[in-house]
Amino acid sequence: MIIGVALMTTEAAQAQQLQTRECNASNIAFVAEAIAKMADGKQKKTASDEIGLASEAMVEGKDDECKDHLLKATLQTK
């Protein structure tokens, strides 16, 4: 349990260090390109799932939700 909390804290700190990207097709494409270059594995799967959710949220006009998913995808590419 302590490890999980530590990981969540680390992820939150990393998220704060990253600038939140605008939710638009250009930024989604940029992150998707980075994901495509990743080695297959859990991180790539998570990033792919998050970028897909970001795209869906953008289409639905859910800007804050899109930004959240875009940030989560970006974190996986680091």
N, CA, C and O atoms as a MOPAC input file, in Angstrom:
PM7 MOZYME 1SCF
protein

 N      0.81700 1    -1.19200 1     0.00000 1
 C      0.00000 1     0.00000 1     0.00000 1
 C      0.86300 1     1.25800 1     0.00000 1
 O      0.55200 1     2.22500 1    -0.69500 1
 N      1.94100 1     1.24700 1     0.77400 1
 C      2.83000 1     2.40800 1     0.84700 1
 C      3.47000 1     2.66600 1    -0.50900 1
 O      3.63100 1     3.81600 1    -0.91700 1
 N      3.83100 1     1.60300 1    -1.19700 1
 C      4.43600 1     1.75900 1    -2.52300 1
 C      3.45800 1     2.42700 1    -3.47400 1
 O      3.84800 1     3.31500 1    -4.23200 1
 N      2.20000 1     2.01900 1    -3.44700 1
 C      1.18100 1     2.61500 1    -4.30600 1
 C      1.02200 1     4.10200 1    -4.05600 1
 O      0.90200 1     4.88700 1    -4.99700 1
 N      1.02000 1     4.49000 1    -2.79000 1
 C      0.90500 1     5.90200 1    -2.43000 1
 C      2.12800 1     6.66400 1    -2.92300 1
 O      2.00200 1     7.77600 1    -3.43500 1
 N      3.30100 1     6.07900 1    -2.77300 1
 C      4.52900 1     6.72100 1    -3.23600 1
 C      4.50800 1     6.90500 1    -4.74600 1
 O      4.91900 1     7.95100 1    -5.25000 1
 N      4.03700 1     5.90600 1    -5.46400 1
 C      3.95600 1     6.01600 1    -6.92000 1
 C      2.96100 1     7.09200 1    -7.33900 1
 O      3.22200 1     7.85400 1    -8.27000 1
 N      1.82500 1     7.15200 1    -6.65600 1
 C      0.83100 1     8.17200 1    -6.97500 1
 C      1.38900 1     9.56100 1    -6.69500 1
 O      1.14600 1    10.49300 1    -7.46100 1
 N      2.13200 1     9.70500 1    -5.60500 1
 C      2.73400 1    10.98600 1    -5.25900 1
 C      3.77100 1    11.38700 1    -6.29900 1
 O      3.83200 1    12.54600 1    -6.70800 1
 N      4.57900 1    10.43200 1    -6.72100 1
 C      5.58400 1    10.70300 1    -7.74900 1
 C      4.91300 1    11.10200 1    -9.05400 1
 O      5.34200 1    12.05700 1    -9.70200 1
 N      3.87500 1    10.38900 1    -9.44600 1
 C      3.16400 1    10.70800 1   -10.68400 1
 C      2.54500 1    12.09300 1   -10.60500 1
 O      2.59100 1    12.84200 1   -11.58100 1
 N      1.97400 1    12.44300 1    -9.47700 1
 C      1.37900 1    13.76300 1    -9.29800 1
 C      2.44700 1    14.85400 1    -9.40200 1
 O      2.21300 1    15.90500 1   -10.00000 1
 N      3.60400 1    14.60000 1    -8.82400 1
 C      4.70000 1    15.57700 1    -8.90900 1
 C      5.16200 1    15.75100 1   -10.34500 1
 O      5.42200 1    16.87000 1   -10.78800 1
 N      5.26500 1    14.64300 1   -11.07300 1
 C      5.65000 1    14.72700 1   -12.47900 1
 C      4.60800 1    15.49200 1   -13.27900 1
 O      4.94900 1    16.29500 1   -14.14800 1
 N      3.34900 1    15.24300 1   -12.98600 1
 C      2.26600 1    15.91900 1   -13.69800 1
 C      2.33000 1    17.42700 1   -13.47000 1
 O      2.09400 1    18.20700 1   -14.39200 1
 N      2.65000 1    17.83500 1   -12.24600 1
 C      2.74200 1    19.25400 1   -11.95300 1
 C      3.91500 1    19.89200 1   -12.67400 1
 O      3.87100 1    21.07800 1   -13.00400 1
 N      4.96000 1    19.12000 1   -12.92200 1
 C      6.13100 1    19.66000 1   -13.59900 1
 C      5.88900 1    19.85000 1   -15.09100 1
 O      6.50500 1    20.70900 1   -15.72300 1
 N      5.00000 1    19.05500 1   -15.64300 1
 C      4.70600 1    19.16500 1   -17.06200 1
 C      3.68700 1    20.27000 1   -17.29800 1
 O      2.77000 1    20.47500 1   -16.50200 1
 N      3.86600 1    20.96600 1   -18.39100 1
 C      2.88900 1    21.97600 1   -18.76000 1
 C      1.69000 1    21.26100 1   -19.37100 1
 O      1.85200 1    20.39300 1   -20.22800 1
 N      0.50300 1    21.61900 1   -18.93600 1
 C     -0.69700 1    21.01400 1   -19.49700 1
 C     -0.83900 1    21.48200 1   -20.93500 1
 O     -0.85200 1    22.67900 1   -21.22000 1
 N     -0.94300 1    20.52900 1   -21.81800 1
 C     -1.07200 1    20.85000 1   -23.23700 1
 C     -2.51400 1    21.22400 1   -23.56600 1
 O     -3.45700 1    20.71200 1   -22.96100 1
 N     -2.66600 1    22.11000 1   -24.51900 1
 C     -3.99300 1    22.41100 1   -25.03000 1
 C     -4.55700 1    21.14500 1   -25.65000 1
 O     -3.82800 1    20.34200 1   -26.23200 1
 N     -5.82700 1    20.98500 1   -25.52100 1
 C     -6.48500 1    19.82200 1   -26.09800 1
 C     -6.86800 1    20.15600 1   -27.54300 1
 O     -7.90500 1    20.76600 1   -27.80300 1
 N     -6.01600 1    19.74500 1   -28.46100 1
 C     -6.32900 1    19.94900 1   -29.87700 1
 C     -5.70900 1    18.81200 1   -30.68600 1
 O     -4.87200 1    18.06000 1   -30.18900 1
 N     -6.13200 1    18.70700 1   -31.92600 1
 C     -5.69600 1    17.59800 1   -32.78200 1
 C     -4.18200 1    17.58900 1   -32.96800 1
 O     -3.58200 1    16.51800 1   -33.05200 1
 N     -3.56200 1    18.74900 1   -33.03200 1
 C     -2.12100 1    18.83500 1   -33.22500 1
 C     -1.36400 1    18.23500 1   -32.04000 1
 O     -0.42600 1    17.46100 1   -32.23000 1
 N     -1.76400 1    18.58700 1   -30.83000 1
 C     -1.09000 1    18.05900 1   -29.64500 1
 C     -1.35500 1    16.57300 1   -29.45900 1
 O     -0.46700 1    15.82800 1   -29.04400 1
 N     -2.56400 1    16.14200 1   -29.76200 1
 C     -2.86900 1    14.71600 1   -29.68000 1
 C     -2.01300 1    13.95000 1   -30.68600 1
 O     -1.48400 1    12.88600 1   -30.36300 1
 N     -1.87400 1    14.47400 1   -31.88700 1
 C     -1.04900 1    13.82300 1   -32.91200 1
 C      0.42100 1    13.77100 1   -32.48200 1
 O      1.10100 1    12.77100 1   -32.71000 1
 N      0.90500 1    14.84200 1   -31.86300 1
 C      2.28800 1    14.90000 1   -31.39700 1
 C      2.56100 1    13.80100 1   -30.37200 1
 O      3.56800 1    13.09900 1   -30.46000 1
 N      1.65900 1    13.65600 1   -29.40100 1
 C      1.83100 1    12.63700 1   -28.36500 1
 C      1.64600 1    11.24300 1   -28.96500 1
 O      2.36300 1    10.31200 1   -28.59800 1
 N      0.69600 1    11.09500 1   -29.88000 1
 C      0.47300 1     9.80400 1   -30.53100 1
 C      1.71700 1     9.36000 1   -31.30100 1
 O      2.03100 1     8.17000 1   -31.34000 1
 N      2.42000 1    10.30600 1   -31.90800 1
 C      3.66100 1     9.99300 1   -32.62500 1
 C      4.73100 1     9.48800 1   -31.64900 1
 O      5.45200 1     8.53500 1   -31.94500 1
 N      4.82100 1    10.13100 1   -30.49400 1
 C      5.77500 1     9.68800 1   -29.47300 1
 C      5.41900 1     8.29200 1   -28.97600 1
 O      6.30500 1     7.47200 1   -28.73200 1
 N      4.13400 1     8.02400 1   -28.82800 1
 C      3.67800 1     6.71000 1   -28.38100 1
 C      4.05100 1     5.64000 1   -29.41700 1
 O      4.48500 1     4.54600 1   -29.05900 1
 N      3.88100 1     5.96200 1   -30.67700 1
 C      4.19300 1     5.01400 1   -31.75000 1
 C      5.66000 1     4.59100 1   -31.73200 1
 O      5.99400 1     3.48500 1   -32.15700 1
 N      6.53200 1     5.46600 1   -31.24300 1
 C      7.96900 1     5.18000 1   -31.20000 1
 C      8.38100 1     4.39200 1   -29.95800 1
 O      9.52600 1     3.95300 1   -29.85100 1
 N      7.44100 1     4.21200 1   -29.01500 1
 C      7.75000 1     3.50900 1   -27.77300 1
 C      7.87700 1     2.01000 1   -28.01400 1
 O      7.27600 1     1.46000 1   -28.93700 1
 N      8.66700 1     1.36700 1   -27.17000 1
 C      8.75300 1    -0.09200 1   -27.19200 1
 C      7.43000 1    -0.65700 1   -26.69200 1
 O      6.78100 1    -0.06900 1   -25.82600 1
 N      7.03500 1    -1.80200 1   -27.24400 1
 C      5.80800 1    -2.45000 1   -26.79500 1
 C      5.91600 1    -2.78900 1   -25.31600 1
 O      6.98100 1    -3.16800 1   -24.82900 1
 N      4.81600 1    -2.65000 1   -24.62200 1
 C      4.79300 1    -2.96700 1   -23.20100 1
 C      3.64600 1    -2.25500 1   -22.51800 1
 O      2.79900 1    -1.63400 1   -23.16000 1
 N      3.63900 1    -2.35900 1   -21.20200 1
 C      2.55200 1    -1.81400 1   -20.39100 1
 C      2.42800 1    -0.29600 1   -20.55500 1
 O      1.32100 1     0.22600 1   -20.69000 1
 N      3.56200 1     0.41200 1   -20.54400 1
 C      3.51500 1     1.86900 1   -20.67600 1
 C      2.91600 1     2.28800 1   -22.01300 1
 O      2.11200 1     3.21900 1   -22.07100 1
 N      3.30000 1     1.61200 1   -23.07600 1
 C      2.77800 1     1.95000 1   -24.39600 1
 C      1.27800 1     1.67500 1   -24.45200 1
 O      0.52700 1     2.45900 1   -25.03300 1
 N      0.83600 1     0.57300 1   -23.85800 1
 C     -0.59000 1     0.23600 1   -23.83800 1
 C     -1.36100 1     1.30400 1   -23.08200 1
 O     -2.40000 1     1.77200 1   -23.54700 1
 N     -0.85600 1     1.68800 1   -21.92000 1
 C     -1.51800 1     2.71900 1   -21.12100 1
 C     -1.56300 1     4.03800 1   -21.88500 1
 O     -2.59900 1     4.70100 1   -21.92500 1
 N     -0.44200 1     4.41400 1   -22.49000 1
 C     -0.38100 1     5.66400 1   -23.25900 1
 C     -1.36100 1     5.63400 1   -24.42200 1
 O     -2.04300 1     6.62300 1   -24.69300 1
 N     -1.43100 1     4.50100 1   -25.10700 1
 C     -2.35900 1     4.35900 1   -26.24500 1
 C     -3.80600 1     4.48300 1   -25.78900 1
 O     -4.61800 1     5.13900 1   -26.44200 1
 N     -4.12000 1     3.85400 1   -24.67200 1
 C     -5.47700 1     3.94900 1   -24.12400 1
 C     -5.81400 1     5.39600 1   -23.77100 1
 O     -6.90200 1     5.88100 1   -24.08000 1
 N     -4.88200 1     6.07500 1   -23.12700 1
 C     -5.11700 1     7.45600 1   -22.69200 1
 C     -5.25300 1     8.41000 1   -23.88100 1
 O     -6.07800 1     9.32300 1   -23.84800 1
 N     -4.45800 1     8.20800 1   -24.91900 1
 C     -4.54500 1     9.11000 1   -26.07000 1
 C     -5.87100 1     8.88800 1   -26.80200 1
 O     -6.45200 1     9.82700 1   -27.34600 1
 N     -6.33900 1     7.64500 1   -26.80900 1
 C     -7.64700 1     7.36100 1   -27.39400 1
 C     -8.76200 1     8.04900 1   -26.62200 1
 O     -9.68200 1     8.61500 1   -27.21400 1
 N     -8.67600 1     7.99800 1   -25.29900 1
 C     -9.66500 1     8.67700 1   -24.45400 1
 C     -9.59100 1    10.19100 1   -24.62500 1
 O    -10.61700 1    10.87000 1   -24.58900 1
 N     -8.39400 1    10.71800 1   -24.80900 1
 C     -8.22700 1    12.15800 1   -25.04500 1
 C     -8.90800 1    12.55700 1   -26.35000 1
 O     -9.58900 1    13.58000 1   -26.41500 1
 N     -8.72200 1    11.75200 1   -27.38100 1
 C     -9.34800 1    12.03600 1   -28.67900 1
 C    -10.86800 1    12.03600 1   -28.56800 1
 O    -11.53900 1    12.92000 1   -29.10000 1
 N    -11.40000 1    11.04100 1   -27.87600 1
 C    -12.85000 1    10.96000 1   -27.68800 1
 C    -13.37300 1    12.17400 1   -26.92700 1
 O    -14.39400 1    12.75500 1   -27.29400 1
 N    -12.66800 1    12.54900 1   -25.87200 1
 C    -13.08700 1    13.70200 1   -25.06500 1
 C    -13.04200 1    14.98200 1   -25.89200 1
 O    -13.90700 1    15.84400 1   -25.74300 1
 N    -12.04000 1    15.11500 1   -26.76300 1
 C    -11.93600 1    16.30500 1   -27.59900 1
 C    -13.14800 1    16.40300 1   -28.52500 1
 O    -13.74700 1    17.47000 1   -28.66400 1
 N    -13.49900 1    15.29000 1   -29.15300 1
 C    -14.63800 1    15.26300 1   -30.07200 1
 C    -15.93600 1    15.63300 1   -29.34300 1
 O    -16.81600 1    16.29100 1   -29.89800 1
 N    -16.02500 1    15.19000 1   -28.08400 1
 C    -17.23100 1    15.45200 1   -27.28800 1
 C    -17.21400 1    16.83700 1   -26.64100 1
 O    -18.16600 1    17.21400 1   -25.95700 1
 N    -16.13400 1    17.59500 1   -26.85400 1
 C    -16.04200 1    18.94200 1   -26.30200 1
 C    -15.73900 1    18.97900 1   -24.81200 1
 O    -15.99500 1    19.98700 1   -24.15400 1
 N    -15.20100 1    17.90000 1   -24.27700 1
 C    -14.86200 1    17.81800 1   -22.85300 1
 C    -13.39600 1    18.18600 1   -22.67800 1
 O    -12.53400 1    17.31700 1   -22.55000 1
 N    -13.13000 1    19.48300 1   -22.67400 1
 C    -11.75900 1    19.98800 1   -22.70500 1
 C    -10.93700 1    19.56100 1   -21.48700 1
 O     -9.80600 1    19.10300 1   -21.64300 1
 N    -11.48100 1    19.70200 1   -20.29500 1
 C    -10.71900 1    19.33300 1   -19.09300 1
 C    -10.41600 1    17.83700 1   -19.06500 1
 O     -9.31100 1    17.43000 1   -18.70400 1
 N    -11.38600 1    17.03300 1   -19.44000 1
 C    -11.18100 1    15.58100 1   -19.49300 1
 C    -10.12000 1    15.23700 1   -20.53600 1
 O     -9.27000 1    14.37800 1   -20.30600 1
 N    -10.17600 1    15.90600 1   -21.67400 1
 C     -9.18900 1    15.68700 1   -22.73300 1
 C     -7.79300 1    16.02400 1   -22.23000 1
 O     -6.85300 1    15.25800 1   -22.44400 1
 N     -7.65200 1    17.16100 1   -21.56600 1
 C     -6.34800 1    17.56700 1   -21.04400 1
 C     -5.80900 1    16.55300 1   -20.05000 1
 O     -4.61800 1    16.23800 1   -20.05400 1
 N     -6.69200 1    16.04200 1   -19.19500 1
 C     -6.26600 1    15.04000 1   -18.20700 1
 C     -5.72300 1    13.79000 1   -18.89800 1
 O     -4.66000 1    13.28800 1   -18.53300 1
 N     -6.44900 1    13.29100 1   -19.89000 1
 C     -6.01200 1    12.08700 1   -20.58900 1
 C     -4.74100 1    12.35500 1   -21.40900 1
 O     -3.86200 1    11.49900 1   -21.49600 1
 N     -4.65500 1    13.53100 1   -21.99800 1
 C     -3.46600 1    13.89000 1   -22.77000 1
 C     -2.23800 1    13.94100 1   -21.85900 1
 O     -1.15900 1    13.48600 1   -22.23900 1
 N     -2.40400 1    14.49000 1   -20.67500 1
 C     -1.30200 1    14.54800 1   -19.71100 1
 C     -0.89800 1    13.14800 1   -19.28000 1
 O      0.29200 1    12.84200 1   -19.20800 1
 N     -1.86500 1    12.30100 1   -18.99500 1
 C     -1.55400 1    10.91500 1   -18.59600 1
 C     -0.82000 1    10.18600 1   -19.70900 1
 O      0.11600 1     9.43400 1   -19.44000 1
 N     -1.22900 1    10.39600 1   -20.94700 1
 C     -0.52700 1     9.76800 1   -22.08200 1
 C      0.89800 1    10.29000 1   -22.18200 1
 O      1.83700 1     9.52700 1   -22.40900 1
 N      1.04800 1    11.60600 1   -22.00900 1
 C      2.37100 1    12.21900 1   -22.09000 1
 C      3.29400 1    11.67400 1   -21.01700 1
 O      4.46600 1    11.40600 1   -21.28200 1
 N      2.77800 1    11.50700 1   -19.80900 1
 C      3.59600 1    10.97100 1   -18.71100 1
 C      4.13700 1     9.57500 1   -19.04600 1
 O      5.24700 1     9.22700 1   -18.64400 1
 N      3.36900 1     8.79600 1   -19.76600 1
 C      3.80400 1     7.43700 1   -20.11600 1
 C      4.95700 1     7.44100 1   -21.11700 1
 O      5.69900 1     6.46400 1   -21.21000 1
 N      5.11300 1     8.53300 1   -21.86400 1
 C      6.17000 1     8.59800 1   -22.86600 1
 C      7.50300 1     9.05300 1   -22.27800 1
 O      8.51300 1     9.06100 1   -22.98200 1
 N      7.52200 1     9.42600 1   -21.01700 1
 C      8.74900 1     9.92900 1   -20.37300 1
 C      9.61700 1     8.79100 1   -19.88500 1
 O     10.68500 1     9.02700 1   -19.32000 1

